[in-house]
Amino acid sequence: MFSRRDTLRTGAAGILALTAGCLEPLTANSAPGIDGPGLQRILDDFAGSAASAVLAEVRDCGQVWRGSSGVSELGSSRPVVAGGRFRAGSITKSFVATVVLQLAGERRLRLDETIEQWLPGVVAEGNRITVHQLLQHTSGVVNYTNTRAFRTLYGTADQVLALRDRTWTPQELLNFTAGEPLLFEPGTSWTYSNTNYILLALLIQRVTGNHYAVEAERRILRRLQLSGTEFPGRRSVIAGPHAHGYLPREVGGQLDAVDITRLNPTVSGASGELISTASDLNRFYRALLTGKLLRPEQQHDLQQLRSTGRNYDYGLGLKSRLVNGLRVWGHDGEIFGYQAATWTTDDGRRQLTVAYSPWGPNDPKPYTERLISAAFPTS
């Protein structure tokens, strides 16, 4: 067993390199912009206090810094691979939204159409809920992972372990919301709901005849050559270098680290099944924010923000916030044993992606906030 204070730490020195793909060339007078040693210190503090493993990639024009800290598996001394793969959770939503917006640009659907027009009878009150409202979480549809029925099944680490190999269909996930009324009149408020993106994946399938993952792979992964990214479906393993993920379980007054790396992610489906790398996510969001994936009308729609009452606003499958007075765009994600966040400036020049396996005596949030602030310093 491991208590929170038993977290092992093995630092991996960050690497700063020049890369291609900068929107504006570096000049002899260009400031380096990336404080690699400072970023590495944050990762080391993070791994020593709130995570068993952490990795990050920061890009600034033609420069890239990669770093990691911690251990790939508790009880071992294997360092974390900075280019390793991880479960990205709700970052999946940006990929789903991109496909929907591409279909809108192709005039194969309209954002003001109701979900009932495409999926009759699939969701209660579907004749009052538009595609746009699903994308922006203004539908009022209950979040299936917040329902009592779901939390009764996934309330403890032992329950998650017992269900780790269970395959869920989209309809079974929607069934968790059966009988639940809308939280508010569609379009009048905002509440984050994973259910919205389960519905959007079914919409993609109805419009194209293909599973949403097939469309996302064709339209995004292959186009951008995101070789480290996949929608695993029922596959429970993470191929290639990766850190393990853990759930806390109290045993004898101490916390036992329960390894949940192997997991059938259909429990999240289109709302959070993605596996990726920091480099791939930076490449995706750079392409998305600089207009490489959407037509101008849909690019405009993507970035029309709705206030959420939190520290971010929400576009269409895309979060936005201010960091040191600078507007950044991206998403964060969480799934059993893993958390990640990715942010990019409007022009795609400056980026951060961080992923980690929460484990330790402290809350991870202050460490991620330190990292975000350091990655996007005041100019």
C-alpha positions in Angstrom: 0.0 0.0 0.0 1.0 3.6 -0.5 0.1 6.6 1.6 -0.1 10.0 -0.1 3.4 10.7 1.3 4.9 7.6 -0.3 4.9 9.2 -3.8 8.1 8.6 -5.6 9.8 11.3 -7.6 12.3 11.0 -10.4 12.9 14.3 -12.3 13.5 14.3 -16.0 15.3 17.3 -17.3 13.3 19.4 -19.8 14.4 19.7 -23.4 14.3 22.9 -25.4 14.6 22.7 -29.1 13.8 24.6 -32.3 11.1 23.3 -34.5 9.4 24.1 -37.8 6.0 25.6 -38.2 6.3 29.0 -36.6 3.8 31.6 -37.9 6.6 34.3 -37.7 10.3 33.4 -38.0 12.5 33.9 -35.0 15.0 36.7 -35.4 18.4 37.3 -33.8 16.8 39.7 -31.4 13.9 37.3 -30.5 13.6 36.6 -26.8 13.7 32.9 -26.0 10.3 33.1 -24.3 10.4 29.7 -22.6 11.8 29.4 -19.1 12.7 25.8 -19.2 14.3 25.6 -15.8 11.4 27.3 -14.2 8.9 25.0 -15.8 10.9 22.0 -14.7 10.9 23.2 -11.1 7.1 23.4 -11.2 6.9 19.8 -12.6 9.2 18.5 -9.9 7.1 20.3 -7.2 4.0 18.9 -8.8 5.3 15.3 -8.9 6.5 15.5 -5.3 3.1 16.7 -3.9 0.1 16.0 -6.1 1.0 13.6 -8.9 2.8 10.3 -9.4 3.6 11.4 -12.9 3.5 14.6 -14.9 4.6 15.7 -18.4 4.3 18.9 -20.3 5.1 20.5 -23.6 5.3 24.3 -24.2 5.7 25.8 -27.6 6.6 29.4 -28.5 6.8 30.0 -32.2 9.7 27.9 -33.4 10.8 26.7 -30.0 9.5 23.7 -28.0 10.2 22.7 -24.5 9.3 19.2 -23.1 9.6 18.1 -19.6 8.5 15.4 -17.1 8.8 14.4 -13.5 7.8 11.5 -11.3 7.7 7.8 -12.1 5.8 5.9 -14.8 4.6 3.4 -12.2 4.5 3.7 -8.4 7.0 1.3 -6.8 9.4 1.6 -9.8 12.1 4.1 -10.7 11.2 4.3 -14.4 11.0 8.0 -15.3 8.1 9.5 -17.1 8.5 9.8 -20.9 7.8 13.5 -21.8 6.4 12.3 -25.2 4.3 9.6 -23.7 0.6 8.9 -24.2 -2.2 9.6 -21.7 -5.9 9.5 -21.4 -7.1 13.1 -22.2 -10.7 12.9 -20.9 -13.0 15.8 -22.0 -10.4 17.2 -24.4 -12.3 14.7 -26.7 -15.1 17.2 -26.9 -13.0 19.6 -29.1 -12.5 16.9 -31.6 -16.2 16.0 -31.7 -17.2 19.7 -32.0 -14.7 20.1 -34.9 -16.4 17.3 -36.9 -19.8 18.7 -36.3 -18.7 22.2 -37.4 -17.1 20.7 -40.5 -20.4 19.0 -41.4 -22.1 22.4 -40.9 -19.6 24.0 -43.2 -20.4 21.3 -45.8 -24.1 22.1 -45.4 -24.9 18.6 -44.3 -26.5 19.9 -41.1 -27.4 23.3 -39.5 -26.5 24.4 -36.0 -30.0 25.8 -35.4 -31.7 22.4 -36.2 -33.1 20.5 -33.3 -31.6 17.2 -32.3 -35.1 15.7 -32.6 -34.9 16.3 -36.4 -31.9 14.0 -36.6 -32.5 11.6 -33.6 -36.2 11.4 -33.1 -37.2 10.1 -29.7 -33.6 9.7 -28.5 -33.7 12.5 -25.9 -36.7 14.0 -24.1 -37.6 17.5 -25.2 -35.3 17.0 -28.2 -37.6 19.2 -30.3 -36.6 22.2 -28.1 -32.8 21.5 -28.1 -30.6 22.7 -31.0 -27.3 21.3 -32.2 -25.7 24.6 -31.2 -27.0 24.2 -27.6 -25.5 20.8 -27.3 -22.1 22.0 -28.5 -22.1 24.9 -26.1 -23.6 23.1 -23.1 -26.7 25.4 -23.1 -29.1 22.5 -23.8 -30.3 22.0 -20.2 -29.8 18.2 -20.6 -28.6 16.5 -17.3 -25.0 15.3 -17.2 -25.3 11.5 -17.0 -22.2 11.3 -14.9 -23.8 13.4 -12.2 -27.0 11.3 -11.9 -27.6 9.2 -8.8 -27.9 6.1 -11.0 -24.4 6.6 -12.4 -22.8 7.6 -9.1 -24.3 4.6 -7.4 -22.3 2.4 -9.8 -19.1 4.4 -9.8 -19.0 5.7 -6.3 -15.9 4.0 -5.0 -12.5 2.8 -6.3 -13.7 -0.8 -5.8 -16.8 -0.2 -7.9 -14.7 1.4 -10.7 -12.4 -1.7 -10.7 -15.3 -4.0 -10.8 -16.6 -2.3 -13.9 -13.3 -1.5 -15.6 -13.9 -4.0 -18.5 -17.6 -3.2 -18.9 -18.6 -2.0 -22.4 -21.2 0.8 -22.5 -23.3 1.7 -25.5 -24.2 5.3 -26.1 -27.9 4.5 -25.5 -27.0 2.9 -22.1 -25.2 6.1 -21.1 -28.2 8.1 -22.2 -30.4 5.8 -20.1 -28.9 7.2 -17.0 -30.7 10.4 -17.7 -34.1 8.7 -18.3 -36.9 10.6 -16.4 -34.6 13.5 -15.5 -36.2 16.9 -16.4 -34.2 19.6 -18.2 -32.2 21.7 -15.8 -33.4 24.9 -17.5 -35.1 26.1 -20.6 -32.7 25.4 -23.5 -30.5 28.4 -24.4 -31.2 30.3 -21.2 -28.3 29.2 -19.0 -25.2 27.1 -19.0 -24.3 23.8 -17.4 -21.5 21.4 -18.4 -23.0 18.1 -19.5 -21.2 15.0 -20.9 -24.6 13.9 -22.2 -24.5 16.6 -24.9 -21.5 15.0 -26.6 -22.9 11.5 -26.4 -25.8 12.9 -28.4 -23.5 14.8 -30.8 -21.6 11.6 -31.6 -24.9 9.9 -32.5 -25.7 12.9 -34.7 -22.4 12.5 -36.6 -23.2 8.9 -37.1 -26.7 9.7 -38.4 -25.4 12.4 -40.8 -22.4 10.5 -42.2 -23.3 6.8 -41.7 -20.0 6.4 -39.8 -19.1 6.2 -36.2 -17.9 9.6 -34.9 -14.4 8.2 -34.3 -14.1 7.1 -38.0 -15.0 10.6 -39.1 -12.6 12.3 -36.6 -9.8 10.0 -37.6 -10.3 10.8 -41.3 -10.9 14.5 -41.0 -8.5 15.4 -38.2 -6.0 12.7 -37.1 -4.9 11.6 -40.6 -4.9 15.2 -41.9 -2.7 16.5 -39.1 -0.7 13.3 -38.8 -1.6 12.9 -35.1 0.1 9.5 -34.9 -0.1 9.4 -31.1 -3.8 10.0 -30.9 -6.6 7.5 -30.9 -10.2 7.0 -30.0 -9.8 3.6 -28.3 -13.4 2.4 -28.2 -13.5 -0.8 -26.2 -9.7 -1.2 -26.1 -8.6 -1.0 -22.5 -4.8 -0.7 -22.8 -2.7 2.3 -23.6 -0.2 1.3 -26.2 3.3 2.8 -26.2 5.1 4.7 -23.4 2.7 5.9 -20.8 2.4 6.6 -17.1 0.1 4.6 -14.9 -3.1 6.2 -13.4 -4.4 5.6 -9.9 -7.5 5.8 -7.7 -7.3 6.4 -4.0 -8.7 3.7 -1.7 -8.5 4.0 2.1 -7.3 0.9 3.8 -6.4 0.9 7.5 -6.3 4.7 7.7 -3.9 5.0 4.8 -4.6 5.6 1.1 -3.9 2.7 -1.2 -3.0 3.5 -4.8 -5.4 1.4 -7.0 -4.0 1.1 -10.5 -6.7 2.0 -13.0 -4.5 2.3 -16.1 -6.3 -0.5 -17.9 -9.8 0.7 -18.5 -12.5 0.2 -21.1 -13.3 3.9 -21.8 -16.7 3.4 -23.3 -18.0 4.7 -19.9 -17.0 8.1 -21.3 -17.4 7.5 -25.0 -17.4 10.6 -27.1 -17.4 12.8 -24.0 -14.0 11.6 -22.9 -12.3 8.5 -24.4 -9.4 10.2 -26.2 -5.8 9.0 -25.8 -3.2 11.4 -27.0 0.2 13.0 -26.5 1.2 16.6 -25.6 2.7 17.2 -29.0 -0.4 15.9 -30.8 -2.8 18.1 -28.8 -0.6 21.2 -29.4 -0.6 20.4 -33.1 -4.4 19.9 -33.1 -5.3 23.1 -31.3 -2.8 25.2 -33.3 -4.5 24.0 -36.5 -7.9 24.6 -35.0 -7.2 28.1 -33.7 -5.5 29.3 -36.9 -8.3 28.2 -39.2 -6.8 25.1 -40.7 -9.7 22.8 -39.9 -12.8 25.0 -40.3 -14.4 27.4 -42.8 -14.6 31.0 -41.8 -18.2 30.9 -40.8 -17.7 27.9 -38.6 -14.5 29.3 -37.2 -16.4 32.4 -36.1 -19.1 30.2 -34.5 -16.4 28.1 -32.7 -15.1 31.1 -30.8 -18.4 32.8 -29.8 -18.2 32.6 -26.1 -20.8 32.0 -23.4 -20.2 33.0 -19.8 -20.1 30.1 -17.4 -19.7 31.7 -14.0 -16.3 29.9 -13.7 -12.8 30.9 -14.5 -13.4 30.2 -18.2 -16.0 31.0 -20.9 -17.2 28.4 -23.4 -17.4 28.4 -27.2 -18.4 25.3 -29.2 -16.4 22.4 -27.7 -13.8 25.0 -26.7 -12.9 26.7 -23.4 -11.3 30.2 -23.2 -9.8 32.1 -20.3 -7.4 34.9 -19.5 -3.9 34.1 -18.2 -1.8 37.1 -17.2 -4.1 39.2 -19.3 -3.6 37.0 -22.4 -6.6 35.1 -23.9 -6.0 31.4 -24.4 -8.2 28.7 -25.8 -8.3 25.0 -25.2 -9.9 22.4 -22.9 -9.1 20.3 -19.9 -10.1 16.7 -19.3 -10.4 14.1 -16.6 -11.0 10.4 -16.5 -10.3 7.8 -13.9 -6.6 8.1 -13.0 -5.7 10.8 -15.4 -6.1 14.6 -15.9 -4.9 16.9 -18.7 -5.2 20.5 -19.9 -4.2 22.2 -23.1 -4.1 25.9 -23.9 -3.2 27.9 -27.1 -3.1 31.6 -27.9 -5.3 33.1 -30.7 -2.5 33.1 -33.2 -1.3 29.6 -32.3 2.2 30.8 -31.4 2.2 30.0 -27.7 0.9 26.7 -26.3 0.9 24.5 -23.2 -0.3 20.9 -22.8 0.1 19.2 -19.4 -1.0 15.7 -18.4 -0.6 14.0 -15.0 -1.7 11.1 -12.8 -3.1 12.6 -9.6 -1.5 11.1 -6.5 -0.1 12.8 -3.4 -1.1 14.9 -0.3 -2.0 18.0 -2.2 -4.6 19.3 -4.7 -3.2 19.3 -8.2 -5.0 22.6 -9.2 -2.5 25.1 -7.7 0.4 23.3 -9.6 -1.4 23.4 -12.9 -2.2 27.1 -12.4 1.4 27.8 -11.6 2.4 25.9 -14.8 -0.2 27.8 -16.9 1.0 31.1 -15.5 4.6 30.3 -16.2 3.9 29.1 -19.8 2.0 32.3 -20.6 4.0 35.0 -18.9 3.1 38.7 -18.9 4.7 40.2 -21.9 
